[in-house]
């Protein structure tokens, strides 16, 4: 399990079954029982805390990664195999969206 991989997950709190992007760094994700994820949704608001994704990332249709709703969940809620992975450019956009959503300045 690595940061930037996309998995199907059965999320709590009314999110239901949906794709998620792993946010936890790979060195830790392998040994932890829980990982931080950002849900993927088709509902877009066109704001800086959303990152567009689609077929190139293993998804069937255009969607967004929503980093305003980061969750830390047990790994058993995720299917065993990733369906895709973010490329370098999309990972950079994800990092920028996280910094914006969490008000991290550098």
N, C-alpha and C positions, 0 to 999 in steps of 0.2 A: 504494500500500500504506500503510495507516494503522493506528495503534494502535487496538485494539479490534475490528478486522475478523476474521472467522472464515473460514478457508481449509481445504480438504482438503490434506493433506500426506502424503508417503511418508517417514516418519521412520525413522532408524537405531535401532540398539540394541534391537531387538525390539519397538519400539512399533508398527511397521507403518503401514498407511494409516489415518489418522484425522483428524478436524477439529482445528485448533489456533487459538488466539487470538494475534494479533500483540501483543507487549508493547513492542517497539521504538517509540520516538516517530516520528511520521510524517515530520518534517523530515529524519531520518537514514535511515529505512527506504527511502526512494526512491533514495538514492545508495549504500547499502551493498550488498555482495554476500551478506551473512548477516544474519539477523534473529533476535531472541529471541522465542520462542513458549512458550505453555503448552498442553500437550495437553488435549484434551477426552476424557473417559471416561464410560462408563455405570456404572462401579463407584464407588459413593459410600461414603465413610466418615463423612460428616456431621461434618467437622471444619472449623476456621476457615480452613484453607488451600484449601478447595474453594468454588467459586462456582456455584450452580445456574444452568443455562441450558437452553433448549429451543427450541420453535418460533419464539418471538419473535426469537431470535438466528439463525434460519436452519437449525436442526437438526431432524431428523425425530422425535426423541424426547427426553425429559428426560435430561439428562447433567450433568456438572460440569466446570468448568475446574479443573485441578489445578495449583496454583502451587508445590507441593513439588517438581515435576519440570520446571522451566524448562530449555529447551534453546536453544542458538544454532545455527541450521542454515543451509545455503546456500539462497538464495531459490528456486533451481531445483527444490527438493524440494516446493515449494508449487504448486498449480494456479494458473493465471494470474488467475482471477477469484474474488473473495470469494463465499461462500455466505450470509453474513450479517454482522451487526455488533451489538456490545453497545450497549444503550441507556445513558443517563446513570446511572440507578440501579444497573444491573449493573456499569458501569465503576467506580462508587464502591465497590461490594462487592469488585471485583477489586483495586482499590488497597488496600483494607483487608486483604484476604487476603495480598497481596504483602508489606505491612508486617509482618504477623504472621509469615508464613513466613520472612522474612529478618531478623526481630527488629529492625526499624527502629522506634525510638521517636521520638515528636515531641511 
